[in-house]
Amino acid sequence: MSDDGELKGSLPAGESPVTVRVVERDPEVQAYLRRGNEQMGVLGYTEHGQRHARLVGSIAQNVLLHLDYPQRRTELAEIAGYLHDIGNVIYRDEHDWAGALIARDILIRLGMDFDEIALIMGAIGNHEEERGEPVGDVSAAVILADKSDAHRSRVQNPDTLAFDIHDRVNFAVKRSFLRVNGEEKTITLELDIDTEVSQVGEYFEIFMSRMLMSRRAALFLDCKFDLTINGNSMF
């Protein structure tokens, strides 16, 4: 326990805080993300493995960096983003809650400060639109990063003739970029969509709840959220 009465994790004195690189190299994390994504593929879902984990972590960190948050806060957002889907190793339903508990055990073992673990657990446990809400800056950054990752590289079904609407919409996205303007306090998801593969209306049909959650997350960070598709503002 520290002088201010706050419980601390098991990080030995003088050692550096746990970073995303430490988390990425951990064999338990690697196994859970790999197996979880394999299971998602069997169930017909888009990619939720290392690519998605690294991208969401990087975007979450950049959101807070562009809004001038302290460096350690941005690092925690990257770790939370990297681990946010680890609960898929158990089952897709309620993977957010399962993932928060799995991450807790891993981060305790790695020696992370308990208060930092709590922030990451809250971010992971609240990243799904069915029941989650932005409950902090790290949480909001992870939501924005996760919901921005629509892209054809996520489609795992090799048979284009068997695409469902989720495969078709993701495959239609040729470019996705989350642009954060710290001075103007705006966060814009920019998408380039091949309308010969999927119409814009189909994107909203399956992703509207994600965009509304992204708007709430941006508001939590005192920013305005916008979505542009093929250069046209949708909000």
Secondary structure as a PSIPRED ss2 file (coil, helix, strand):
# PSIPRED VFORMAT (PSIPRED V4.0)

   1 M C   1.000  0.000  0.000
   2 S C   1.000  0.000  0.000
   3 D C   1.000  0.000  0.000
   4 D C   1.000  0.000  0.000
   5 G C   1.000  0.000  0.000
   6 E C   1.000  0.000  0.000
   7 L C   1.000  0.000  0.000
   8 K C   1.000  0.000  0.000
   9 G C   1.000  0.000  0.000
  10 S C   1.000  0.000  0.000
  11 L C   1.000  0.000  0.000
  12 P C   1.000  0.000  0.000
  13 A C   1.000  0.000  0.000
  14 G C   1.000  0.000  0.000
  15 E C   1.000  0.000  0.000
  16 S C   1.000  0.000  0.000
  17 P C   1.000  0.000  0.000
  18 V C   1.000  0.000  0.000
  19 T C   1.000  0.000  0.000
  20 V H   0.000  1.000  0.000
  21 R H   0.000  1.000  0.000
  22 V H   0.000  1.000  0.000
  23 V H   0.000  1.000  0.000
  24 E H   0.000  1.000  0.000
  25 R H   0.000  1.000  0.000
  26 D C   1.000  0.000  0.000
  27 P H   0.000  1.000  0.000
  28 E H   0.000  1.000  0.000
  29 V H   0.000  1.000  0.000
  30 Q H   0.000  1.000  0.000
  31 A H   0.000  1.000  0.000
  32 Y H   0.000  1.000  0.000
  33 L H   0.000  1.000  0.000
  34 R H   0.000  1.000  0.000
  35 R H   0.000  1.000  0.000
  36 G H   0.000  1.000  0.000
  37 N H   0.000  1.000  0.000
  38 E H   0.000  1.000  0.000
  39 Q H   0.000  1.000  0.000
  40 M H   0.000  1.000  0.000
  41 G H   0.000  1.000  0.000
  42 V H   0.000  1.000  0.000
  43 L C   1.000  0.000  0.000
  44 G C   1.000  0.000  0.000
  45 Y C   1.000  0.000  0.000
  46 T C   1.000  0.000  0.000
  47 E C   1.000  0.000  0.000
  48 H C   1.000  0.000  0.000
  49 G C   1.000  0.000  0.000
  50 Q H   0.000  1.000  0.000
  51 R H   0.000  1.000  0.000
  52 H H   0.000  1.000  0.000
  53 A H   0.000  1.000  0.000
  54 R H   0.000  1.000  0.000
  55 L H   0.000  1.000  0.000
  56 V H   0.000  1.000  0.000
  57 G H   0.000  1.000  0.000
  58 S H   0.000  1.000  0.000
  59 I H   0.000  1.000  0.000
  60 A H   0.000  1.000  0.000
  61 Q H   0.000  1.000  0.000
  62 N H   0.000  1.000  0.000
  63 V H   0.000  1.000  0.000
  64 L H   0.000  1.000  0.000
  65 L H   0.000  1.000  0.000
  66 H H   0.000  1.000  0.000
  67 L C   1.000  0.000  0.000
  68 D C   1.000  0.000  0.000
  69 Y C   1.000  0.000  0.000
  70 P C   1.000  0.000  0.000
  71 Q H   0.000  1.000  0.000
  72 R H   0.000  1.000  0.000
  73 R H   0.000  1.000  0.000
  74 T H   0.000  1.000  0.000
  75 E H   0.000  1.000  0.000
  76 L H   0.000  1.000  0.000
  77 A H   0.000  1.000  0.000
  78 E H   0.000  1.000  0.000
  79 I H   0.000  1.000  0.000
  80 A H   0.000  1.000  0.000
  81 G H   0.000  1.000  0.000
  82 Y H   0.000  1.000  0.000
  83 L H   0.000  1.000  0.000
  84 H C   1.000  0.000  0.000
  85 D C   1.000  0.000  0.000
  86 I H   0.000  1.000  0.000
  87 G H   0.000  1.000  0.000
  88 N H   0.000  1.000  0.000
  89 V H   0.000  1.000  0.000
  90 I C   1.000  0.000  0.000
  91 Y C   1.000  0.000  0.000
  92 R C   1.000  0.000  0.000
  93 D C   1.000  0.000  0.000
  94 E C   1.000  0.000  0.000
  95 H H   0.000  1.000  0.000
  96 D H   0.000  1.000  0.000
  97 W H   0.000  1.000  0.000
  98 A H   0.000  1.000  0.000
  99 G H   0.000  1.000  0.000
 100 A H   0.000  1.000  0.000
 101 L H   0.000  1.000  0.000
 102 I H   0.000  1.000  0.000
 103 A H   0.000  1.000  0.000
 104 R H   0.000  1.000  0.000
 105 D H   0.000  1.000  0.000
 106 I H   0.000  1.000  0.000
 107 L H   0.000  1.000  0.000
 108 I H   0.000  1.000  0.000
 109 R H   0.000  1.000  0.000
 110 L H   0.000  1.000  0.000
 111 G C   1.000  0.000  0.000
 112 M C   1.000  0.000  0.000
 113 D C   1.000  0.000  0.000
 114 F H   0.000  1.000  0.000
 115 D H   0.000  1.000  0.000
 116 E H   0.000  1.000  0.000
 117 I H   0.000  1.000  0.000
 118 A H   0.000  1.000  0.000
 119 L H   0.000  1.000  0.000
 120 I H   0.000  1.000  0.000
 121 M H   0.000  1.000  0.000
 122 G H   0.000  1.000  0.000
 123 A H   0.000  1.000  0.000
 124 I H   0.000  1.000  0.000
 125 G H   0.000  1.000  0.000
 126 N C   1.000  0.000  0.000
 127 H C   1.000  0.000  0.000
 128 E C   1.000  0.000  0.000
 129 E C   1.000  0.000  0.000
 130 E C   1.000  0.000  0.000
 131 R C   1.000  0.000  0.000
 132 G C   1.000  0.000  0.000
 133 E C   1.000  0.000  0.000
 134 P C   1.000  0.000  0.000
 135 V C   1.000  0.000  0.000
 136 G C   1.000  0.000  0.000
 137 D H   0.000  1.000  0.000
 138 V H   0.000  1.000  0.000
 139 S H   0.000  1.000  0.000
 140 A H   0.000  1.000  0.000
 141 A H   0.000  1.000  0.000
 142 V H   0.000  1.000  0.000
 143 I H   0.000  1.000  0.000
 144 L H   0.000  1.000  0.000
 145 A H   0.000  1.000  0.000
 146 D H   0.000  1.000  0.000
 147 K H   0.000  1.000  0.000
 148 S C   1.000  0.000  0.000
 149 D C   1.000  0.000  0.000
 150 A C   1.000  0.000  0.000
 151 H C   1.000  0.000  0.000
 152 R H   0.000  1.000  0.000
 153 S H   0.000  1.000  0.000
 154 R H   0.000  1.000  0.000
 155 V C   1.000  0.000  0.000
 156 Q C   1.000  0.000  0.000
 157 N C   1.000  0.000  0.000
 158 P C   1.000  0.000  0.000
 159 D C   1.000  0.000  0.000
 160 T H   0.000  1.000  0.000
 161 L H   0.000  1.000  0.000
 162 A H   0.000  1.000  0.000
 163 F C   1.000  0.000  0.000
 164 D C   1.000  0.000  0.000
 165 I H   0.000  1.000  0.000
 166 H H   0.000  1.000  0.000
 167 D H   0.000  1.000  0.000
 168 R H   0.000  1.000  0.000
 169 V H   0.000  1.000  0.000
 170 N H   0.000  1.000  0.000
 171 F H   0.000  1.000  0.000
 172 A H   0.000  1.000  0.000
 173 V E   0.000  0.000  1.000
 174 K E   0.000  0.000  1.000
 175 R E   0.000  0.000  1.000
 176 S E   0.000  0.000  1.000
 177 F E   0.000  0.000  1.000
 178 L E   0.000  0.000  1.000
 179 R E   0.000  0.000  1.000
 180 V E   0.000  0.000  1.000
 181 N E   0.000  0.000  1.000
 182 G C   1.000  0.000  0.000
 183 E C   1.000  0.000  0.000
 184 E C   1.000  0.000  0.000
 185 K C   1.000  0.000  0.000
 186 T E   0.000  0.000  1.000
 187 I E   0.000  0.000  1.000
 188 T E   0.000  0.000  1.000
 189 L E   0.000  0.000  1.000
 190 E E   0.000  0.000  1.000
 191 L E   0.000  0.000  1.000
 192 D E   0.000  0.000  1.000
 193 I E   0.000  0.000  1.000
 194 D C   1.000  0.000  0.000
 195 T C   1.000  0.000  0.000
 196 E C   1.000  0.000  0.000
 197 V C   1.000  0.000  0.000
 198 S C   1.000  0.000  0.000
 199 Q C   1.000  0.000  0.000
 200 V H   0.000  1.000  0.000
 201 G H   0.000  1.000  0.000
 202 E H   0.000  1.000  0.000
 203 Y H   0.000  1.000  0.000
 204 F H   0.000  1.000  0.000
 205 E H   0.000  1.000  0.000
 206 I H   0.000  1.000  0.000
 207 F H   0.000  1.000  0.000
 208 M H   0.000  1.000  0.000
 209 S H   0.000  1.000  0.000
 210 R H   0.000  1.000  0.000
 211 M H   0.000  1.000  0.000
 212 L H   0.000  1.000  0.000
 213 M H   0.000  1.000  0.000
 214 S H   0.000  1.000  0.000
 215 R H   0.000  1.000  0.000
 216 R H   0.000  1.000  0.000
 217 A H   0.000  1.000  0.000
 218 A H   0.000  1.000  0.000
 219 L H   0.000  1.000  0.000
 220 F H   0.000  1.000  0.000
 221 L C   1.000  0.000  0.000
 222 D C   1.000  0.000  0.000
 223 C C   1.000  0.000  0.000
 224 K E   0.000  0.000  1.000
 225 F E   0.000  0.000  1.000
 226 D E   0.000  0.000  1.000
 227 L E   0.000  0.000  1.000
 228 T E   0.000  0.000  1.000
 229 I E   0.000  0.000  1.000
 230 N C   1.000  0.000  0.000
 231 G C   1.000  0.000  0.000
 232 N E   0.000  0.000  1.000
 233 S E   0.000  0.000  1.000
 234 M C   1.000  0.000  0.000
 235 F C   1.000  0.000  0.000
